[in-house]
Amino acid sequence: MRKFKTESKKLLDLMINSIYTNREIFLRELISNASDAEDKLYFKSLTDKSIKLKKDDLVIRVSFDEDARTVTVSDSGIGMTAEELEKNLGVIAHSDSLEFKEAQMVAAEEAAEAAKEKGGKGKGGSKKKPAPSTVDIIGQFGVGFYSAFMVAKKVRVVTKAYGEDVAHVWESDGVEGYTIAEAQKEGHGTDVILTIKDNTDEENYDVYLTEPGLKELIRRYSNYVRYPVQMECMHQRKVEVEGAEEDADPQWETYFETETINSMVPIWKRRKQDVKQEEYDEFYKSQFHDFADPARTISVHAEGAISYDVLMFIPSRPPFDLYSKDYKKGLELYSSNVLIMDKCEDLLPDHYSFVRGVVDSQDLTLNISRETLQQNNQLRAIAKKVESKITSELTSMCKNDREAYEAFFENFGRGIKFGIYTSYGAYAAELAPLLLFYSAKQEKMITLDEYLEAAADGQEAIYYAAGEDAERLAKMPMVTSVVGKGYDVLLCTQDVDEFCLQTMMQYQEKQLLNVAGGDLGLETEADKEAAEAATEANADLFAAMKEALGDRVVKVAVSTRLTDAPAALTAKGPVSLEMEKIMSQMPDAQGIKSERVLELNAQHPIFEILRKAHKNNHDKLVSYTNILYNQALLVEGLPVEDPVAFSQAICELMK
């Protein structure tokens, strides 16, 4: 036995126990190695005309023997000599594939330079074709093979190099060392035979000795390897029994048939014009486990400093857990058609967490286990393009397919609003044009741009009202007052709406103002003068009403906005009445209060009744004040603090 060196033993132990975090990727690594071996033979055939390859020659085969507890991955690639076995498997972290890739890159560069120089010599220049372009080799670290020891107690590699007469076998238990000897093997290529570990209390290794278990791993991690990955799969068929009675139980026989498990050609590598939408729909539904077709499909093919392919889908319905803490965003990340991450969160901003899809690039710099990335700037460049394409697609949908966009926004608009709010407005320029709100005046969903297009001449702000229901909001005194003056009001009914709009502060240089907030600047000079006069004339009345309400309000004042209602509640400061209601439902939100103002309509008949009560009956004024205040609470959708007292006051009033 050839011993592993002390340093190699430590490194091997690190490989098996630390570098890889997911045991099941061992099959991905072995299939990737097999694919590389077949790539090398194919590349060699391009320059060596003595190598005759047929279409079906390059195949990867996976098999298992449950009784012997073995899993075998076989390829018909270039194979290895005894020296190559020693170099590639006896020296940990040596990558023959990396050497091969680097050599081909150098050859391609030299050929291109030579062709360029000779091309400048005119008609007499050489017409020799440049060397073939480099092959997209997957393995570059020389450690993927050793992931087999995570699930195997012994690994046997039988290989025969192309053009050689003798095969060799490498064998190791991954502990002390390895052996290399001559062996018998028909044809070129490599067989990697794993003797699977016995089950433990913590690990069930039997799953790797089943047809469904191996199929699932192939389809998850190696579905788009360019060569067929085949298995002998068990099937059953009905057998016709001669002379059997019609109602007899059917007889079945078991047979085996070779199946290609992987699909090989990734749909995201194909140009969009070459793929039918039905194909995209089927891929989406099978890959992302949705029974409904996607609302939109986005395809990107980029070449440059970093080349990549992207295929994304905007779902037509939200997953049930989209807004739960357990939901995990991200796109599937592939490198050279091999799955690296199920959900790469860095590829999607939170506000587009609903998007599903795939990103594939052979230029990504991966870590040694190929489970994570080393250079985030590569990922950031792709993520920026991904975000831009999603925004562009949604903008197009909003303009050209409004019905579909409104359905989309009903499902996913909350996330876009949260994107503005949680980024403190950093995403406002990008996302604000995508927002939709219900228009009190137009009675339909509109964008902020559409609001401004229909705005009155000289209008200096965008007005909105926040609450739980658009129909109720449309009837609120402050809304009817603003609409009555000829201005539209956006009716915001989601809990995040007001937080989003307050974060934005303005849109297209127009302030965003809550009609239930402070001064809207809509009153005329005559309105202001009338309010000031009423305030001076009734200062004692307002003081008495403020005293009756105590700290429930910060002020009682004459309103310049109300037309039909006798009174209404508004709020000073950054916390509106609706925000108070939402925040009071959050954990640890005690003490969050808006600065409430009770505004009175000095033109309403009730105002004169209040004045008389103040002059003649203080107790009645206190009762009327509380009734008006509680009525205003109900209109705002806020709870009455003492329903029993409110009911009794109404009864007394009726007497």
C-alpha positions in Angstrom: 0.0 0.0 0.0 1.2 3.5 -0.8 0.8 5.7 2.2 -0.8 9.1 2.2 1.7 11.7 3.4 1.0 13.2 6.9 0.0 16.5 5.3 -2.2 14.7 2.7 -3.9 12.7 5.4 -4.8 15.9 7.2 -6.0 17.5 4.0 -8.1 14.4 3.1 -9.7 14.4 6.5 -10.5 18.1 6.0 -12.0 17.3 2.6 -14.3 14.6 4.0 -15.4 16.3 7.2 -15.1 20.1 6.7 -15.0 21.4 3.1 -18.3 19.9 2.0 -21.4 20.6 4.0 -23.9 18.5 2.1 -23.1 14.7 1.7 -25.4 14.2 -1.3 -23.2 16.3 -3.6 -20.8 13.4 -4.0 -22.7 12.2 -7.0 -22.6 15.7 -8.5 -18.8 15.7 -8.2 -18.3 12.2 -9.7 -20.7 12.9 -12.6 -18.9 16.2 -13.2 -15.5 14.4 -13.3 -17.0 11.9 -15.8 -18.2 14.7 -17.9 -14.8 16.3 -17.9 -13.2 13.0 -19.0 -15.5 12.8 -21.9 -14.9 16.5 -22.8 -11.2 15.7 -22.9 -11.7 12.8 -25.3 -14.0 14.9 -27.5 -11.5 17.7 -27.6 -8.7 15.3 -28.5 -10.8 13.9 -31.3 -11.0 17.4 -32.9 -7.3 17.4 -33.5 -6.6 13.7 -33.7 -8.4 12.3 -36.8 -7.6 8.7 -35.8 -10.1 9.0 -33.0 -13.5 8.1 -34.4 -16.4 9.0 -32.0 -20.0 8.1 -32.7 -22.9 10.0 -31.2 -23.6 7.4 -28.6 -20.0 6.8 -27.5 -19.9 9.5 -24.8 -22.3 8.4 -22.1 -22.2 8.5 -18.3 -23.7 5.5 -16.5 -24.8 5.3 -12.9 -25.7 1.9 -11.3 -26.1 0.4 -7.9 -26.0 -3.0 -6.2 -28.1 -3.0 -3.0 -26.7 -6.3 -1.8 -23.1 -5.4 -2.4 -23.8 -1.8 -1.1 -22.0 -0.3 -4.2 -22.7 2.7 -6.4 -20.8 2.9 -9.7 -20.3 5.9 -11.9 -18.9 5.0 -15.3 -17.7 7.1 -18.2 -16.4 6.4 -21.7 -13.9 9.3 -21.6 -10.2 9.6 -22.0 -9.3 7.5 -19.0 -6.0 7.5 -17.0 -2.7 5.8 -17.1 -1.0 4.5 -13.9 1.1 7.7 -13.8 -2.0 9.9 -14.1 -3.8 7.9 -11.4 -0.8 8.5 -9.1 -0.8 12.2 -10.0 -4.5 12.9 -9.9 -5.7 10.6 -7.1 -2.5 10.1 -5.1 -1.9 13.9 -4.8 -4.8 15.6 -3.1 -5.9 18.9 -4.6 -4.0 18.3 -7.9 -6.4 19.0 -10.8 -5.6 17.4 -14.1 -8.8 19.2 -15.4 -7.4 22.6 -14.4 -4.1 21.8 -16.1 -6.0 20.7 -19.2 -8.2 23.8 -19.3 -5.2 26.2 -18.8 -3.3 24.4 -21.6 -6.2 24.7 -24.0 -6.6 28.4 -23.2 -2.9 29.0 -23.9 -3.1 27.0 -27.2 -6.2 28.9 -28.3 -4.6 32.3 -27.5 -1.4 31.3 -29.4 -3.4 30.0 -32.4 -5.5 33.2 -32.5 -2.3 35.4 -32.3 -0.7 33.3 -35.1 -3.7 33.6 -37.3 -3.8 37.3 -36.7 -0.2 37.7 -37.7 -0.4 35.5 -40.8 -3.7 37.2 -41.8 -1.8 40.4 -42.3 0.4 39.0 -45.1 -2.3 39.4 -47.8 -3.2 36.6 -50.2 -0.1 34.7 -49.6 -1.0 34.3 -45.9 -1.6 31.0 -44.3 -5.2 29.7 -44.4 -4.6 27.3 -41.5 -7.6 27.3 -39.1 -6.9 28.4 -35.5 -7.1 25.7 -32.8 -10.5 24.8 -31.5 -11.9 26.9 -28.7 -11.4 25.7 -25.1 -13.7 23.1 -23.6 -15.9 24.1 -20.7 -14.3 22.0 -18.0 -16.2 21.7 -14.7 -13.7 20.5 -12.1 -10.7 22.7 -11.4 -9.7 22.0 -7.8 -8.9 18.3 -7.8 -10.9 17.7 -4.6 -14.4 16.7 -5.9 -13.4 13.1 -6.2 -12.7 12.9 -2.4 -16.3 13.9 -1.5 -17.0 10.2 -2.3 -15.5 9.3 1.1 -18.3 11.2 2.8 -20.6 8.3 1.9 -18.2 5.5 1.0 -16.0 3.4 3.3 -14.0 2.2 0.3 -13.5 3.7 -3.2 -12.3 1.6 -6.2 -11.3 3.3 -9.5 -10.8 1.2 -12.5 -9.6 3.1 -15.6 -8.1 2.6 -19.0 -6.6 5.5 -20.9 -7.6 5.9 -24.5 -5.1 4.1 -26.8 -3.6 2.1 -23.9 -3.7 -1.7 -23.7 -3.5 -2.0 -20.0 -6.1 -0.9 -17.4 -5.3 0.1 -13.8 -7.1 0.1 -10.5 -6.7 2.6 -7.7 -8.2 1.6 -4.3 -8.4 3.3 -0.9 -10.4 3.5 2.3 -9.6 7.2 2.6 -7.6 6.6 5.8 -4.1 5.3 5.5 -3.3 5.2 1.8 -4.1 3.6 -1.5 -3.0 0.9 -3.9 -2.5 1.0 -7.7 -2.3 -2.2 -9.7 -3.0 -3.5 -13.2 -6.5 -4.5 -13.9 -8.8 -5.8 -16.6 -11.3 -3.4 -18.4 -12.9 -3.5 -21.8 -12.8 -0.2 -23.6 -11.4 3.2 -22.5 -12.9 5.3 -19.7 -13.2 5.1 -15.9 -15.4 3.3 -13.4 -15.7 4.7 -9.9 -17.1 2.1 -7.5 -18.2 3.3 -4.1 -18.8 0.8 -1.2 -21.4 2.7 0.7 -21.1 3.1 4.5 -23.4 1.3 6.9 -26.3 3.3 8.4 -25.8 5.1 11.7 -28.2 6.7 14.2 -27.5 10.0 12.5 -27.2 9.1 8.8 -29.2 6.9 6.5 -26.9 5.9 3.7 -29.3 3.4 2.2 -31.0 6.2 0.2 -28.0 6.1 -2.1 -28.7 2.5 -2.9 -32.1 3.0 -4.4 -33.2 3.9 -7.9 -35.4 6.9 -6.7 -32.7 8.2 -4.5 -30.1 8.3 -7.2 -32.5 9.6 -9.8 -33.4 12.5 -7.6 -29.8 13.4 -7.0 -29.0 13.3 -10.8 -31.9 15.5 -11.7 -31.3 18.0 -8.9 -27.6 18.5 -9.4 -26.6 17.1 -12.8 -29.7 17.5 -14.9 -28.0 19.7 -17.4 -24.6 17.9 -17.8 -24.0 17.9 -21.5 -23.7 14.1 -21.8 -26.5 11.5 -21.2 -26.5 10.2 -17.6 -28.1 6.7 -17.9 -29.4 4.2 -15.5 -30.9 0.7 -15.8 -34.3 1.4 -14.3 -36.9 -1.2 -13.2 -40.3 -1.3 -14.8 -43.4 -3.5 -14.6 -45.7 -4.6 -17.3 -48.9 -6.6 -17.5 -48.5 -10.2 -18.7 -51.3 -11.8 -20.7 -51.9 -15.3 -19.2 -53.4 -17.7 -21.7 -56.6 -19.2 -20.5 -57.0 -16.9 -17.6 -60.5 -15.9 -16.6 -61.7 -12.4 -17.4 -62.0 -11.3 -13.7 -58.7 -12.9 -12.7 -56.1 -10.6 -11.1 -53.6 -9.3 -13.7 -50.2 -10.8 -13.7 -47.1 -8.5 -13.8 -43.5 -9.0 -14.7 -40.5 -6.9 -13.8 -38.0 -5.8 -16.5 -35.2 -3.4 -16.8 -34.7 -0.7 -19.4 -31.9 1.9 -19.9 -33.2 5.4 -19.3 -31.5 8.8 -19.7 -32.1 10.6 -16.5 -30.9 14.1 -17.3 -32.3 16.5 -19.8 -28.8 17.6 -20.9 -29.6 20.8 -22.8 -30.7 23.6 -20.4 -33.6 25.6 -21.7 -32.0 28.8 -20.4 -29.1 28.4 -22.9 -31.5 28.5 -25.8 -32.5 31.8 -27.4 -36.0 33.0 -26.5 -37.1 33.1 -30.1 -36.2 29.4 -30.4 -38.3 28.3 -27.5 -42.1 28.1 -27.4 -43.9 29.7 -24.4 -45.4 26.3 -23.7 -41.9 24.9 -23.2 -41.1 27.7 -20.7 -44.4 27.1 -18.9 -43.7 23.4 -18.5 -40.2 24.0 -17.3 -41.4 26.5 -14.8 -44.1 24.3 -13.4 -41.9 21.2 -13.1 -38.8 23.0 -11.8 -40.5 25.2 -9.3 -43.5 23.0 -8.3 -46.3 25.3 -9.4 -49.5 24.2 -11.1 -50.2 27.6 -12.7 -48.3 29.0 -15.7 -46.0 32.0 -15.0 -47.3 35.5 -15.6 -44.1 36.5 -17.4 -40.9 34.9 -18.7 -37.6 36.8 -18.7 -34.6 35.5 -20.7 -31.1 37.1 -20.6 -27.9 36.0 -22.4 -24.9 38.2 -21.6 -21.3 38.0 -22.9 -18.4 40.1 -21.7 -16.1 40.2 -18.8 -18.5 37.7 -17.2 -20.8 35.7 -19.4 -24.0 34.2 -18.0 -27.5 33.0 -19.0 -30.6 33.9 -17.0 -34.1 32.5 -17.2 -36.6 34.0 -14.7 -40.3 33.8 -14.1 -42.8 36.1 -12.5 -45.4 33.8 -11.0 -49.1 34.3 -11.6 -49.9 33.6 -8.0 -47.9 34.0 -4.7 -46.6 31.0 -2.8 -48.6 30.4 0.4 -45.6 31.3 2.6 -44.3 34.4 0.6 -44.7 36.8 3.5 -43.7 34.4 6.3 -40.4 34.3 8.0 -39.7 30.8 6.6 -39.8 31.9 3.0 -36.4 31.9 1.4 -35.8 34.0 -1.8 -33.2 33.3 -4.4 -32.5 32.0 -7.9 -31.0 28.7 -8.7 -27.3 29.1 -9.4 -25.5 26.9 -11.9 -21.9 26.9 -13.0 -21.3 25.2 -16.4 -24.8 23.5 -16.1 -24.1 22.1 -12.7 -26.2 23.2 -9.8 -24.2 25.1 -7.1 -26.9 26.6 -5.0 -30.6 25.9 -4.7 -31.4 29.5 -3.8 -28.8 32.1 -4.1 -30.2 35.0 -2.1 -27.6 37.5 -3.3 -29.1 37.4 -6.8 -32.4 39.0 -5.8 -33.3 42.1 -3.8 -36.0 41.5 -1.2 -38.6 43.4 -3.1 -38.3 40.9 -6.0 -38.2 37.9 -3.7 -41.2 36.4 -5.5 -39.2 35.9 -8.8 -38.2 32.3 -9.5 -35.5 31.3 -12.0 -32.0 30.2 -12.9 -28.6 31.8 -13.4 -25.8 29.9 -15.1 -22.2 31.1 -15.6 -19.0 29.3 -16.3 -17.1 32.4 -15.2 -18.0 32.4 -11.5 -15.1 32.1 -9.0 -16.3 29.3 -6.7 -14.7 28.1 -3.5 -13.0 24.8 -3.3 -16.2 22.9 -2.5 -18.1 24.6 -5.3 -20.9 25.3 -2.8 -20.3 29.1 -2.3 -18.8 31.9 -4.3 -15.4 33.6 -3.7 -15.9 36.9 -5.5 -19.1 38.7 -4.6 -18.4 41.4 -7.2 -19.1 38.9 -9.9 -22.4 38.1 -8.3 -23.2 41.8 -7.8 -22.7 42.4 -11.5 -25.2 39.7 -12.4 -27.6 40.7 -9.6 -27.7 44.3 -10.9 -28.6 43.1 -14.4 -31.2 40.7 -13.0 -32.8 43.5 -11.0 -32.8 45.8 -14.0 -34.4 43.2 -16.2 -37.2 42.5 -13.7 -38.0 46.2 -13.4 -38.0 46.6 -17.1 -40.4 43.7 -17.6 -42.8 44.9 -14.9 -42.7 48.4 -16.4 -43.6 47.0 -19.8 -46.4 44.9 -18.3 -47.8 47.9 -16.5 -47.9 49.9 -19.7 -48.9 47.2 -22.2 -51.0 44.7 -20.3 -52.7 46.6 -17.5 -55.1 43.8 -16.5 -52.3 41.4 -16.0 -50.3 43.9 -14.1 -53.1 44.8 -11.8 -53.4 41.1 -11.0 -49.7 40.9 -10.4 -49.7 43.9 -8.2 -52.5 42.5 -6.1 -50.4 39.5 -5.4 -46.9 41.0 -5.1 -47.3 44.8 -4.7 -46.8 44.6 -0.9 -43.3 43.5 -1.4 -42.5 46.4 -3.8 -43.8 48.8 -1.2 -41.7 47.2 1.5 -38.7 47.6 -0.8 -39.1 51.3 -0.7 -39.8 51.5 3.0 -37.1 49.1 4.2 -34.5 50.7 2.0 -35.3 54.1 3.5 -36.3 55.3 0.1 -33.1 54.2 -1.7 -35.2 52.1 -4.2 -37.9 54.8 -4.6 -36.7 56.0 -8.0 -36.7 52.5 -9.4 -39.9 51.2 -7.7 -42.2 54.2 -7.3 -43.4 54.1 -10.9 -44.5 50.5 -10.4 -46.9 51.4 -7.5 -50.7 51.2 -7.9 -53.3 52.8 -5.7 -57.1 53.2 -5.9 -58.2 56.6 -7.1 -61.2 58.2 -5.3 -61.9 60.4 -8.3 -61.3 58.0 -11.1 -62.6 54.9 -9.2 -59.8 52.6 -10.5 -56.2 51.6 -9.8 -53.7 54.2 -11.1 -50.0 54.8 -11.0 -48.5 57.9 -9.5 -47.7 59.2 -13.0 -51.3 58.7 -14.0 -52.4 60.6 -10.9 -50.2 63.6 -11.9 -51.3 63.4 -15.6 -54.9 64.0 -14.4 -54.0 66.5 -11.6 -55.5 70.0 -11.5 -53.5 72.8 -12.9 -51.1 74.2 -10.3 -51.6 71.3 -7.9 -48.6 71.1 -5.7 -49.1 67.8 -3.9 -50.3 64.2 -4.2 -53.0 63.5 -1.7 -53.8 60.2 -0.1 -55.8 58.6 2.7 -54.9 55.5 4.6 -57.3 52.9 6.0 -58.5 49.4 5.8 -61.2 49.7 3.1 -61.4 51.8 0.0 -65.2 52.2 0.1 -65.1 53.4 3.7 -62.1 55.7 3.0 -64.0 57.3 0.1 -66.7 58.4 2.5 -64.4 59.9 5.1 -64.9 63.7 5.7 -61.3 64.6 4.9 -61.5 62.7 1.6 -64.8 64.0 0.5 -63.6 67.5 1.4 -60.4 67.3 -0.8 -62.3 65.6 -3.7 -64.9 68.3 -3.4 -62.3 70.9 -4.1 -61.4 69.1 -7.4 -58.4 67.1 -6.2 -58.0 63.3 -6.4 -57.1 61.2 -3.3 -55.3 57.9 -3.4 -57.0 55.4 -1.2 -54.3 53.3 0.5 -55.6 50.1 2.1 -52.5 48.0 2.9 -50.7 48.3 6.2 -47.4 49.2 4.5 -48.9 52.0 2.2 -48.5 55.0 4.5 -45.0 53.9 5.7 -44.0 53.6 2.1 -45.3 57.0 1.1 -43.9 58.7 4.1 -40.5 57.3 3.3 -40.7 58.6 -0.2 -41.9 62.1 1.0 -42.3 63.2 -2.6 -42.7 62.0 -6.2 -41.8 64.0 -9.3 -41.1 67.0 -6.9 -44.7 66.8 -5.6 -45.2 66.3 -1.9 -47.1 63.2 -0.7 -49.6 64.4 1.9 -52.1 62.5 4.0 -55.4 64.3 4.0 -55.8 63.4 7.6 -52.6 65.0 8.5 -51.7 68.6 9.1 -52.2 71.7 6.9 -52.8 70.6 3.3 -52.6 74.2 2.0 -55.9 73.9 0.1 -57.8 76.6 2.0 -58.4 80.0 0.4 -57.5 83.3 2.1 -61.2 83.7 2.9 -61.2 80.3 4.6 -58.2 81.2 6.7 -59.7 84.5 7.8 -63.0 82.8 8.7 -61.2 80.1 10.7 -59.0 82.7 12.5 -62.1 84.7 13.4 -64.0 81.7 14.7 -61.0 80.6 16.7 -60.7 84.0 18.4 -64.4 84.3 19.0 -64.6 80.8 20.5 -61.3 80.4 22.3 -63.1 79.6 25.7 -65.2 76.9 24.0 -62.2 75.2 22.6 -60.4 75.4 25.9 -63.3 73.8 27.7 -63.6 71.0 25.1 -59.8 70.4 25.4 -60.2 70.2 29.1 -63.1 67.7 28.8 -61.0 65.4 26.5 -57.8 65.7 28.5 -54.7 64.2 27.0 -56.7 62.3 24.4 -56.1 65.2 22.1 -53.4 67.9 21.9 -55.8 70.5 20.5 -59.4 71.4 19.6 -59.5 73.7 16.6 -61.6 75.1 13.8 -61.3 73.1 10.5 -60.7 74.8 7.2 -61.4 71.5 5.4 -64.7 70.0 6.6 -67.8 70.6 4.6 -70.6 68.2 5.7 -69.2 66.5 8.8 -69.5 68.3 12.2 -66.1 67.1 13.4 -63.1 65.0 12.5 -59.9 63.7 14.0 -56.6 64.6 12.4 -53.0 64.1 13.5 -50.0 66.3 14.0 -46.5 65.0 13.6 -45.1 62.0 11.8 -47.4 59.3 13.4 -50.8 59.4 11.6 -54.0 57.9 13.0 -53.7 54.9 10.7 -50.0 54.3 11.6 -50.9 54.4 15.2 -53.5 51.7 14.6 -51.1 49.5 12.7 -48.2 50.0 15.1 -50.3 49.3 18.2 -50.8 45.7 16.9 -47.1 45.1 16.8 -45.2 43.4 19.7 -43.6 45.9 22.2 -45.5 48.8 20.6 -47.1 50.2 23.8 -47.1 53.9 24.1 -47.0 54.8 20.4 -49.6 57.4 19.9 -50.4 60.0 17.3 -50.9 63.7 18.3 -54.7 63.8 17.8 -56.5 67.0 16.9 -60.3 67.3 17.1 -61.3 69.6 14.2 -64.7 71.3 14.3 -66.8 72.5 11.3 -67.8 76.0 12.3 -70.4 76.1 9.6 -72.2 73.0 10.8 -75.4 73.4 12.9 -73.8 71.2 15.7 -71.2 74.0 16.3 -74.0 76.4 17.4 -75.3 73.7 19.8 -71.8 73.4 21.3 -71.6 77.1 21.8 -75.0 77.2 23.6 -74.0 74.2 25.8 -70.8 76.0 26.7 -72.7 79.1 27.7 -75.6 77.3 29.6 -74.7 73.8 30.7 -71.1 72.6 31.2 -72.0 69.0 31.8 -73.9 68.9 28.6 -70.9 70.3 26.8 -68.7 67.6 28.3 -71.2 65.0 27.1 -71.4 66.4 23.6 -67.6 66.7 23.3 -67.2 63.1 24.2 -69.8 62.0 21.8 -68.3 64.0 18.9 -64.8 62.6 19.8 -66.0 59.0 19.9 -67.9 59.4 16.6 -64.7 60.7 15.0 -62.9 57.7 16.3 -65.5 55.4 14.7 -65.2 57.2 11.4 -61.4 56.7 11.5 -61.8 53.0 12.3 -60.3 53.4 15.7 -61.7 51.8 18.8 -63.9 53.7 21.2 -62.1 53.8 24.5 -65.2 53.3 26.7 -68.1 51.8 24.6 -70.4 51.6 27.7 -70.0 55.3 28.5 -70.5 56.1 24.8 -73.7 54.1 24.7 -75.1 55.7 27.8 -74.3 59.2 26.5 -76.2 58.4 23.3 -79.2 57.1 25.4 -79.2 60.3 27.5 -79.1 62.4 24.3 -82.1 60.5 23.0 -84.1 61.2 26.2 
